[in-house]
């Protein structure tokens, strides 16, 4: 079991996420490629690259997707936290 966990990472869940899994998961969560990319602070083009397999889905993004798939009730919490972070960034740029 420990060897299996070492192969998959400390949590026992592989961080790797391929394009098909990414596309299926964000669709199941009700997001467009553009909307999910924006949610995680990436450009729409980056989200498209993840969906097409042109770029690797970062481990943190894969983890968030898997968390939301396992616990969909957290979706509003993540969305509100993201909206707050975007608002803070915008206000910080306006003040500069």
C-alpha positions in Angstrom: 0.0 0.0 0.0 2.8 2.5 0.8 4.5 1.8 -2.5 1.2 2.5 -4.3 0.8 5.8 -2.3 4.4 6.7 -3.2 3.7 6.2 -6.8 0.5 8.3 -6.7 1.8 11.0 -4.2 1.3 11.3 -0.5 -2.4 11.5 -0.6 -2.8 8.3 -2.6 -4.4 10.2 -5.5 -2.5 10.7 -8.7 -2.0 14.4 -9.5 -1.9 13.8 -13.2 -5.1 14.6 -15.1 -5.4 14.1 -18.8 -7.4 16.2 -21.2 -10.3 13.9 -21.5 -10.7 13.6 -17.7 -10.4 17.4 -17.5 -13.0 18.0 -20.1 -15.4 15.5 -18.6 -15.0 16.8 -15.1 -15.5 20.5 -15.8 -18.6 19.6 -18.0 -20.0 17.4 -15.1 -19.4 20.4 -12.8 -21.3 22.6 -15.1 -18.5 24.8 -16.3 -17.4 25.9 -19.7 -13.6 25.7 -20.5 -13.5 29.5 -20.3 -15.5 29.8 -17.0 -13.4 27.1 -15.2 -10.1 28.7 -16.4 -11.3 32.1 -15.1 -12.4 30.5 -11.8 -8.8 29.2 -11.2 -7.2 32.4 -12.3 -6.0 31.1 -15.7 -6.6 32.6 -19.1 -9.3 31.2 -21.3 -6.5 30.1 -23.7 -4.8 28.2 -20.9 -8.1 26.4 -20.1 -8.4 25.5 -23.8 -4.8 24.1 -23.8 -5.6 21.9 -20.8 -8.8 20.7 -22.6 -6.9 19.9 -25.8 -4.0 18.3 -24.1 -1.6 21.0 -25.3 -0.6 21.8 -21.8 -0.5 19.7 -18.6 -3.3 20.4 -16.1 -1.5 21.6 -13.0 -1.7 19.4 -10.0 -3.4 22.0 -7.9 -6.1 22.4 -10.6 -6.5 18.6 -10.8 -6.8 18.5 -7.0 -9.5 21.2 -7.0 -11.5 19.4 -9.7 -11.3 16.1 -7.9 -12.4 17.9 -4.6 -15.4 19.5 -6.3 -16.3 16.2 -8.0 -16.2 14.4 -4.6 -17.8 17.3 -2.7 -20.0 19.3 -5.1 -21.6 21.1 -2.1 -18.2 23.0 -1.9 -18.7 24.6 -5.4 -20.4 27.8 -4.1 -17.7 28.2 -1.4 -14.9 27.9 -4.1 -16.8 30.3 -6.4 -17.3 32.9 -3.7 -13.6 32.7 -2.6 -12.5 33.1 -6.2 -14.8 36.1 -6.7 -13.3 37.7 -3.6 -9.7 37.1 -4.8 -10.5 38.6 -8.2 -12.1 41.7 -6.6 -9.1 42.2 -4.3 -6.7 41.9 -7.3 -8.7 44.4 -9.3 -8.8 46.9 -6.4 -5.1 46.5 -5.8 -4.4 47.3 -9.5 -6.7 50.3 -9.4 -4.9 51.7 -6.3 -1.4 51.3 -7.9 
